[in-house]
Amino acid sequence: MMPQPQIGFGQVRHARQRPAQHAFAYPSFFLYLPMRRLAQGRLEGPWQPNQRHAIGFYDVDHGDGRPPAQGGALAWLDALLADHGIHDACGEVWLHCFPRVFGFAFKPVSFWFCHRAPDDQNGGLRAIVVEVNNTFGERHCYLLDAPRPGAELRADKVFHVSPFNRVEGHYRFRFLHSDAQQRSVARIEYWDDSPADTPLLTTSISGTLQPLRPSVLRQALWRYGPMTLLLVARIHWHALKLWAKRVPFFSKPAPPTHFVTR
């Protein structure tokens, strides 16, 4: 069977340990899209990429903003992988991302799961690209090479995301996906340069996947409303709470000189 777009219903969780404890969890949903399948042409059903929908997906929201006429976000991703010597991620590419809701998009983090071709003897996942946006309109990508399912992956932090964290330390990523349970989990730990034996921050996005049908899209709108707009509002609300807890505030540094950190 050809891969079909999916939607995941679950939670976003976030917990800070230092210098003040702060945690929250919100119900959320995300898209899980087979990008090579989408690039082949029209899908079955009324939902289509790059078209106006209450819950939609647009290529220009990712990568270098490349429009579909120039190959879209998938062409950008393939060029990025080739620039870093990865030429065997020819299989399906699944994009885990937040959608546009009523035309508004904010995508703090998106995950590109790049697979080898089905007939490749090595098989399986070849690379993961973690695409990060901050509220200053900047974007950076972390390329995780040769991942193993469920294994911990690390990358140095080089990109400013929150004014309550310095640009130092590293991330630890862990991804779990179960076709049997139709469940996807992305977990990120941020470890600063302090001697503490626990991460400063832990974030996770998890959900149970369903086919992207009109009835399911209506369910998402009914349950979650303008989710992406609420996402931005909650970011600023929790920033105010951290300020009230007297968590130190750090000025924004210049963005990294390279768009991709491997």
Helices and strands as residue ranges (DSSP letters): E 6-16, E 22-34, H 35-39, E 55-56, G 59-61, G 68-70, H 72-83, E 93-97, E 100-101, E 109-115, E 125-133, E 139-145, E 153-156, E 170-178, E 183-191, E 201-211, H 214-224, H 227-244, E 260-261
